[in-house]
Amino acid sequence: MSAANDLDARLPPVLPAIPPTRPDWRRDVAPSAAADWLRAGWRDFTVQPWTSLAYGLFVFALSLVTVFGLFRLGYDYILFPALSGFLVIGPLLAAGLYEKSRLLDAGEPVTLRRMAFVKPASGGQVLYAGLLLCLVMMLWNRAAVLLYALYFGLRPFTGLDSILPQLFGTPSGWALLVTGMLVGGLFAAFSFAISVFAIPRLLEARTDALTAMGQSMTLVWNNLPVMLRWAGIVVGLFALSALTGLVGLIVAFPVLGHGTWRAYAAMRAPRESPHDGERA
């Protein structure tokens, strides 16, 4: 008995396991903050507005070239999915606008050169994230083609001039519209969740693409009311731009880009500051 007591005395005391600390992803942000982000984006736009306008003109020109190329190559049947897919890669295209807002926060000079040639803290991880987003957009376009074949059969696309009567004037067209909106909505929601904060994070901090995308999705999920409102603003302004023949992108895209950075600044971890020293 005494030997057992001596052994117990020599053994270290057993302590309860320390529960792992988990970051709190919820932010005390009201849904109305989405409008504040948009106003903040407009304020960034009005600081040296020619830089943001030049950026918007580039995105507008790129959009026109893409649309023209689709018609030229005979891929006009994926025009609508391609326009919708623009929302997927939009955060990647807006990297220069994020950089301008970051420079304004840091009190550094803003130049078009620094916006065009961004040096992200995560290096090539931004390209990796862009590749993943492009793959999502390609999968979205392929799903749209398969849905068309499912409801209209394996017959050639009849052209944009006759597709509207088919969509709105036939039962198959209405079924395609409903199914397409549901499937497209799932793609859009997933793409928005993984990208809205991922690219700003990769620009500001040294991390990998998958971690940044996972953090972005977690932030969106845990702050759903305000993020749904922000997503509605993004979709609404893009729809208005499409109705203007994409001309509205010249202003709308930069304002949304700056606004997204303001959203990221508001939703980043409270312990982080805009100048946390993580940039290379």
C-alpha positions in Angstrom: 0.0 0.0 0.0 2.8 2.4 0.9 4.5 1.6 -2.5 1.4 2.6 -4.3 1.2 5.8 -2.3 4.9 6.5 -3.2 4.2 5.9 -6.9 1.2 8.3 -6.8 3.4 10.9 -5.1 6.0 10.7 -7.9 3.4 11.0 -10.7 2.4 14.5 -11.9 -1.1 15.5 -11.2 -3.6 14.9 -14.0 -5.2 18.1 -15.1 -8.3 18.5 -17.2 -7.7 19.1 -20.9 -7.7 22.7 -22.0 -10.6 23.3 -24.4 -9.3 24.5 -27.8 -10.0 28.1 -28.4 -12.1 28.8 -31.5 -12.3 32.2 -33.1 -15.6 34.0 -32.9 -16.7 34.6 -36.5 -19.8 36.6 -35.5 -19.6 40.4 -35.9 -21.9 42.9 -34.2 -22.9 44.4 -37.6 -26.4 45.3 -38.4 -27.9 44.6 -41.9 -28.1 48.3 -42.6 -24.2 48.4 -42.6 -24.3 47.1 -46.2 -25.6 50.5 -47.3 -22.8 52.1 -45.2 -20.2 50.0 -47.1 -21.7 51.2 -50.4 -21.4 54.8 -49.3 -17.8 54.2 -48.1 -17.1 52.7 -51.5 -18.4 55.8 -53.2 -16.2 58.0 -51.0 -13.1 56.0 -52.0 -14.2 56.4 -55.6 -14.3 60.2 -55.3 -10.7 60.3 -54.1 -8.6 60.6 -57.2 -11.7 59.4 -59.2 -9.8 59.2 -62.5 -7.9 56.1 -61.2 -11.2 54.3 -60.4 -12.8 55.4 -63.6 -9.8 54.1 -65.6 -10.1 50.8 -63.8 -13.9 50.7 -64.6 -13.2 51.5 -68.2 -10.8 48.6 -68.4 -13.4 46.2 -66.9 -16.0 47.6 -69.4 -13.7 47.1 -72.3 -12.8 43.6 -71.2 -16.5 42.8 -70.9 -17.2 44.0 -74.4 -14.3 42.0 -75.8 -15.6 38.9 -74.0 -19.1 39.4 -75.4 -17.8 40.0 -78.9 -15.6 37.0 -78.7 -18.5 34.8 -77.7 -20.5 35.9 -80.8 -17.4 35.7 -83.0 -16.6 32.1 -82.0 -20.2 31.0 -82.1 -20.6 30.6 -78.3 -23.4 33.0 -78.0 -25.5 30.3 -76.4 -23.5 30.7 -73.1 -23.8 34.5 -73.1 -26.3 34.7 -70.2 -24.3 32.1 -68.1 -21.1 34.0 -68.9 -22.6 37.3 -67.8 -23.7 35.6 -64.6 -20.3 34.1 -64.2 -18.9 37.6 -64.2 -20.1 37.8 -60.6 -17.8 34.8 -59.8 -14.5 36.3 -61.0 -15.5 39.9 -60.1 -13.7 39.8 -56.8 -10.5 38.8 -58.6 -10.9 41.6 -61.2 -11.4 44.1 -58.4 -8.0 43.5 -56.8 -6.7 46.9 -57.9 -9.7 48.6 -56.3 -9.0 46.8 -53.0 -5.4 48.0 -53.3 -6.6 51.6 -53.7 -8.8 51.5 -50.6 -6.0 49.8 -48.7 -3.6 52.6 -49.7 -6.1 55.2 -48.6 -6.3 53.5 -45.2 -2.6 53.4 -44.9 -2.2 57.1 -45.9 0.0 56.1 -48.9 -0.1 57.7 -52.3 -2.5 56.1 -54.8 -1.3 55.6 -58.4 -2.8 53.7 -61.3 0.4 51.8 -61.6 0.1 50.4 -58.0 -3.5 49.5 -58.7 -2.7 47.7 -61.9 0.4 45.9 -60.6 -0.8 44.8 -57.1 1.8 43.0 -55.0 -0.3 40.8 -52.7 1.1 39.7 -49.3 0.2 36.1 -50.2 2.1 36.1 -53.5 1.0 33.5 -56.0 -1.9 32.3 -53.8 -4.0 35.0 -55.4 -3.5 33.4 -58.8 -4.4 30.0 -57.3 -7.6 31.5 -55.9 -8.3 33.0 -59.3 -7.8 29.6 -61.0 -10.3 28.0 -58.6 -12.9 30.8 -59.3 -12.4 30.3 -63.0 -13.0 26.6 -62.6 -16.3 27.4 -60.7 -17.3 29.7 -63.5 -16.6 27.0 -66.2 -18.6 24.5 -64.2 -21.4 26.9 -64.0 -21.4 27.5 -67.8 -21.3 23.7 -68.4 -24.2 23.2 -66.0 -26.2 25.8 -68.0 -25.5 24.0 -71.3 -26.6 20.7 -69.8 -29.8 22.2 -68.5 -30.6 23.6 -71.9 -30.0 20.1 -73.4 -32.2 18.6 -70.7 -35.2 20.7 -71.6 -34.8 21.4 -75.3 -32.9 18.3 -76.4 -29.8 18.0 -78.5 -30.7 20.6 -81.1 -28.6 23.6 -82.1 -29.1 26.9 -80.2 -31.5 29.0 -82.2 -30.0 32.3 -81.4 -30.7 35.1 -79.0 -33.4 36.6 -81.2 -35.6 33.5 -80.8 -34.5 32.2 -77.4 -36.8 34.6 -75.5 -40.0 33.3 -77.1 -38.9 29.8 -76.3 -38.1 30.6 -72.7 -41.3 32.6 -71.9 -43.7 30.9 -74.3 -43.3 27.2 -73.8 -43.6 24.9 -70.7 -40.1 23.7 -71.3 -38.8 27.3 -71.3 -40.5 28.1 -68.0 -39.1 24.9 -66.5 -35.6 25.8 -67.7 -36.0 29.3 -66.2 -37.0 28.0 -62.8 -34.4 25.2 -62.7 -31.7 27.5 -64.1 -32.4 30.1 -61.4 -32.3 27.5 -58.7 -29.0 26.0 -59.9 -27.5 29.4 -60.8 -28.5 30.6 -57.4 -26.6 27.8 -55.7 -23.5 28.5 -57.8 -23.8 32.2 -57.1 -24.2 31.8 -53.4 -21.2 29.4 -53.2 -19.0 31.7 -55.3 -20.0 34.8 -53.4 -19.3 33.1 -50.0 -15.8 31.8 -50.9 -14.6 34.9 -52.7 -16.1 38.0 -51.2 -13.4 38.3 -48.5 -10.9 35.8 -49.8 -9.2 38.1 -52.3 -8.9 41.1 -49.9 -7.5 38.7 -47.3 -4.9 37.4 -49.7 -3.9 40.9 -50.6 -3.4 42.0 -47.0 -2.1 39.0 -45.2 0.2 36.0 -45.8 -2.0 33.0 -46.0 -3.0 30.4 -48.5 -5.9 30.5 -50.9 -7.9 27.6 -49.4 -7.7 29.1 -45.9 -8.7 32.5 -47.1 -11.7 31.0 -49.0 -12.7 29.0 -45.9 -12.5 32.1 -43.7 -14.6 34.0 -46.2 -17.3 31.4 -46.3 -17.3 31.2 -42.5 -17.7 34.9 -42.1 -20.5 35.0 -44.6 -22.4 32.1 -42.9 -22.0 33.6 -39.4 -23.1 37.1 -40.5 -25.8 36.1 -43.0 -28.3 39.0 -42.7 -25.8 41.8 -43.5 -24.0 39.6 -46.2 -27.3 38.8 -47.9 -28.1 42.5 -48.1 -24.6 43.2 -49.5 -25.0 40.4 -52.1 -28.4 41.9 -53.1 -26.7 45.3 -53.6 -24.0 43.7 -55.8 -26.5 41.8 -57.9 -28.8 44.8 -58.2 -26.0 47.1 -59.4 -24.7 44.5 -61.8 -28.2 44.0 -63.2 -28.6 47.8 -63.8 -25.2 47.8 -65.5 -26.3 45.0 -67.8 -29.4 46.9 -68.7 -27.2 49.8 -69.8 -25.2 47.6 -72.2 -22.6 47.1 -69.5 -21.7 50.9 -69.6 -22.8 51.2 -66.0 -19.8 49.0 -65.0 -17.5 52.0 -65.5 -18.9 53.5 -62.3 -20.7 50.6 -60.6 -17.7 48.1 -60.6 -15.3 50.5 -58.9 -17.8 51.5 -56.3 -18.6 47.9 -55.5 -14.9 47.0 -55.4 -14.2 49.8 -52.9 -17.3 48.9 -51.0 -16.2 45.3 -50.8 -12.9 46.3 -49.2 -14.9 48.4 -46.7 -17.0 45.3 -45.9 -13.8 43.3 -45.4 -12.3 46.0 -43.1 -15.5 45.9 -41.0 -15.7 42.1 -40.9 -12.0 41.2 -40.3 -11.1 39.9 -36.8 -11.3 42.6 -34.2 -7.7 42.1 -33.1 -6.5 42.8 -36.6 -5.8 46.3 -37.7 -5.5 47.7 -41.3 -1.7 47.9 -40.7 -1.0 44.5 -39.0 2.4 44.2 -40.6 1.5 41.0 -42.4 2.2 42.3 -45.8 5.5 41.4 -47.5 
